[in-house]
């Protein structure tokens, strides 16, 4: 199964009972479930309980590491259904314990005031190397680790990537071109779920850049929370510029922000996340 088809199947979820859904993880070597997957599955579960409304924001907390071998149960609480807005709470559990929870709000589409910040200037994604190829270059002399580098359902091309094996102090901002590897069509819920999934890929790493560490350094990392605001509908099959910055790190936590622009400059979503970045002694 192609990686994109596999991700679509994982996000589809299995209905168990009213307001209760079961999710699974891909068969890959991970010690814990990828955070973006849990966010995307929880959003999908919430969407299954609303009619004709569109998610405009979600706020979530990662409570425990998820076991990728086990299924995840998503319980949706229908907090409120108003005339314009609907609110949902989603609780994800494994082995009877919460691993994640989310509050999300949906709105009936309507017209209103409209403005946005301008997208920063950036080189074309066609001039950049795919991140999967970059990882292959990192491990080209290490066959054991090279075998773990697999195709991702999300294509990413970093504009100013750090050297993973020998990171140097870098700016606390970064920009990455990002898109789904397959056609998603115009389904708003599916495109938002894919965007939510992808938004967790590079955000945490932004707060590591000023400290000359990378994913291969002796650091402990984990997403603590994840917030998204969806401003405008988009087709995530097309290129989007993910502009990220980290204005602060303290107390073994890094704070990160992100803005996602379509290639034509339209701002479609914003993100914020606090993450654990702890040096191992």
N, C-alpha and C positions, 0 to 999 in steps of 0.2 A: 504494500500500500504506500502511495506517495505520502511524503511528510505532511503536505497540506490536507490531503484527504483524511489522514490519521487525526490531525488536530480538529478538523470539522466534526469527525465522529466523536471525539472526546468531549467536545463542547456541546454536543446534542443532548446529553444527559438521558438517564432512564427514569421515567416516572414510576414511583413506588406507591404513593398514596396521594391524596389531595395535599398540595403544598410541600410534598416530600419527594426529593429526587436523588439519584445515585450517580456519581461521577467516577471515572477511572483515570489512570495515568498511562502514558505511553511506556512501552517496554524498552527502557534505556537505563543505563547505569547512573543512578542518582541516589544520594544518601537521603534526600528529602524532596518533596514535591516542589517544583518551580512555583514561586509565588504568583507570577502572572497567570499561571494556569488556574489557581484557586480563585483569583479575582474574576477571571473570565467565566469560570463555571458558576460562581455565585451570581454574577450578573445575569447569566443565561437563565438560571433558576428563577430569579426575580422576574425576568421578562415573561416567563411562562404563566405568571399570575396577574398580568396587566393586559388591558385591551387598548390598542390604538394610541398609547402614550409612549413617549420617548424619554429615556433616561438622560437627565441633565447633570447629575452629580452622584458620586458614591464615595463613601468614607469607610475604610476597612482597617482591621487590626489582625496581624499574624500573632497567634497566641502560642502555638506549639508547632514544631516541625511536623509536616505531614509525611506519612510513610507511603512512598509511591507504589508499593506492592499491594496495599489495601485499598478498597473503594472508599470514597468519601460520601457521606450523607449530607445533603443540603436541605435544611428545614427553613421554609419561607414563612415569615409572620406578616400578615396583611395589616400593617399599622393603621393606614388611613386611605380611603378613596374619596377625594374631594371633587369639586367641579372641574378644577384645572390641574390639580396635582394629586399624585398617589405616592405613598411612602411604604417602603418594604424594609424588613430586617431579615437578613439571611445568616443562619448559624451553620457552620460546617463542622462535622464531628467525625472522629475515628475512634473505635474502641470505647465509645461512650463518653469521650472527652472532646471539648471544643478545641479545634485547631485554628479557627479563623471566624471572625464575624464581620458583617457589613451592614451599613445602613445606606439605602439608595432612594433617590427621589425621581419620579417620572412626571412629565408635563404634557398636556395636550398641546400640540404645535399651535403657535400663534405669532402674529407679526408684532414688532416693537422697535425701539431705538436700536441702532446698529453701529458699532465702531470696533476697531481692533488695532493693536500695535502692528507695525510693519515688520515683515519677515526680514531677518538679517541677510546680508549678501552671503552667498555660499557657492562654492564650485559645484559643477554638475556631478550627479552620482555616476555618470558614465565615465568619469575620469578617475574613479576610486576603486579600490580593491574590496571585494566581498570579504566580510569578516571571517567566514568559514575558511576561505583561502588563506587569510592572514594567520589563523590558528594552525592551519596545515604547515605554513612556513615556519611557525614557531617550533613545531614538533617534527620537522622534516628529518632530524637526526635522532629521533626518539620513537622508534616503531611501536613500542608498548603504549605510549600515550597517544600517538597518532591514530591508533585504531579506535579511540574514543571520540574523535572529532567526526561528528555526523552532520548531515544536511539539516538545516533548521527550516521550519515552516515560515519563518520571518527572515527576510533578506535585509542585512544591515551593512552599511558602508560608512565607516567613521572618517571624518575629515582630518582630525589630528589625533590619531590613536597613540596610546603609550606603548613603549616597548615592554611587553609582558615579562620577559625574563630579566630585563635590566631597566626598570622604570626610573625616570628622573622626575624632579619636581616640575609640575606642569600647571597650567592655568586651571582655576576652579570652574571653568566653563568648557563645554564641549558641544559639538554638533555632529549628528549622525543621520544619514539618509536611511529611511526605513520603509518597508512595505511587505505585505503578504506575498507569498510566492505563487499564489493561485488566484483565479478570478472569484471575487466574493459577490458580484452583482450589486443590487441596490438594497438588499435587506439591511435595514438600519441596525437591528439587534445583533446580527452576525458581524457587521462591520465594527460596531462598538465593542463586541466581545473580543474580536481579533486585535483591535487597538489596545484594549485593556491588557490583553495577554502580552503584547509587544512592549507596552510602556514600562514594564518591569525589567527589561533586558539590560539596559545600560545605565539606568538612573542611579543606582547605588554606587557604581564605580566613579561617578563624578566627584564625590566627596573624598575619594582616595587619591585623586590626581595631585593635589598640592603636597602630599606627604610621601611621594616617591615610593608608593606601594601599588601592587596590582593583585589580580586574582591568584597569581602564582607566588605571592609573598607570604610570609608567615603571619597572616592576619586572620581573625575570625570575623565573618560578616554574616549578616542576616537582615532582611527587610523587617522592620517593626510595624509599619503601617503603610497605607497606600491610598491616596486620594486622587480622584479624577473629576474634572468638569468637562462635559461635552458641550461645546459651544455651537457647532454646526455639523449637519450630516456630512459624511464623506464616504468615498469608496476607497477602502484601505488597500486595495490591490495596486493603487498608484503610489508613486513616491511621495513621502512626507519627510520634511526636515524636522528632526527632534532636537530642539535647542535646549540645553540643560545647563544649570549652574548650581553651585553649592556655596551659599553665602556664609555657612557656619559649620564648624565641627567642634564638639566639646563633650566631655563626659563619656567618651567611647561611643558617641553617636554622631553621625553625619546627616545634615539636612540638605535635601536636594529638591530642585524645582525643574519643571520641564514645560515646554510649549511645543505643540505639534502643528506644523503648517503644511498645507497642501503645496505641491510644487508650484502652483500658480499664486502662492502667497496668502491664501486664506487660512486663518487660524481656526483649527477645528477642535482642539482640546488642550487642556492644561493639566499638569500633574504636580503632586508634591509627595515627598516621602522622607521619613526619618529612618535611618538604618544603623544597625550595630556595626561599628568598625573598630575592632579591639586588637591591639598588637599582642601576639602570643609571646610570652616570656620563655 
